[in-house]
């Protein structure tokens, strides 16, 4: 059985030390979290931010995200 989930989720990429917001994405609440990590990190890298490590909950730890080399 499926359940209806209303609303949206935000995905925020910040610098751990300065807390500067580096990227934001919004997705429907029923979408998985994992696919949002790679585009946020890629956009930060394109803007000249050297991303060497990413911390997040396990929803962002899918195989595709790990292959991204973050």
C-alpha positions as CSV (number, residue, x, y, z in Angstrom):
1,X,0.0,0.0,0.0
2,X,1.2,3.5,-0.8
3,X,0.7,6.6,1.3
4,X,0.2,10.1,0.0
5,X,2.9,12.5,1.1
6,X,2.2,16.2,0.6
7,X,4.8,18.9,0.7
8,X,8.4,19.4,-0.2
9,X,11.9,18.8,1.2
10,X,14.8,21.1,1.1
11,X,18.4,19.9,0.6
12,X,21.0,22.4,1.7
13,X,24.8,22.2,1.2
14,X,26.7,24.3,3.7
15,X,30.4,24.8,4.5
16,X,31.0,22.9,7.8
17,X,33.2,25.6,9.3
18,X,31.7,28.9,8.1
19,X,28.1,27.6,7.8
20,X,27.9,29.5,4.5
21,X,25.1,28.1,2.3
22,X,26.7,26.8,-0.9
23,X,23.6,25.3,-2.6
24,X,19.9,24.6,-2.1
25,X,17.4,22.3,-3.8
26,X,13.7,21.7,-3.2
27,X,12.0,18.4,-4.1
28,X,8.6,16.8,-3.6
29,X,8.4,15.1,-0.3
30,X,8.0,11.7,-1.9
31,X,11.2,11.8,-3.9
32,X,14.3,10.1,-2.6
33,X,17.1,12.2,-1.1
34,X,20.2,10.5,-2.6
35,X,20.0,12.0,-6.1
36,X,20.1,15.5,-4.8
37,X,23.6,15.4,-3.3
38,X,25.6,15.1,-6.5
39,X,24.1,18.1,-8.3
40,X,24.6,20.3,-5.2
41,X,28.2,19.3,-4.8
42,X,28.9,19.7,-8.6
43,X,27.4,23.2,-8.6
44,X,29.6,24.2,-5.6
45,X,32.7,22.8,-7.4
46,X,31.8,24.7,-10.5
47,X,31.6,27.8,-8.5
48,X,35.2,27.2,-7.3
49,X,34.5,25.6,-3.9
50,X,36.9,22.7,-3.2
51,X,34.5,20.0,-1.8
52,X,36.6,17.3,-0.3
53,X,34.1,15.6,2.1
54,X,30.4,15.5,2.4
55,X,28.4,14.7,5.6
56,X,24.8,13.8,5.5
57,X,22.3,11.3,6.8
58,X,22.1,7.8,5.3
59,X,19.5,8.8,2.7
60,X,22.3,10.6,0.8
61,X,24.6,7.5,0.9
62,X,23.3,5.7,-2.1
63,X,25.8,4.1,-4.6
64,X,25.5,6.8,-7.2
65,X,26.4,9.5,-4.6
66,X,29.4,7.5,-3.4
67,X,30.7,7.0,-6.9
68,X,30.7,10.8,-7.3
69,X,33.9,10.8,-5.3
70,X,32.8,13.2,-2.6
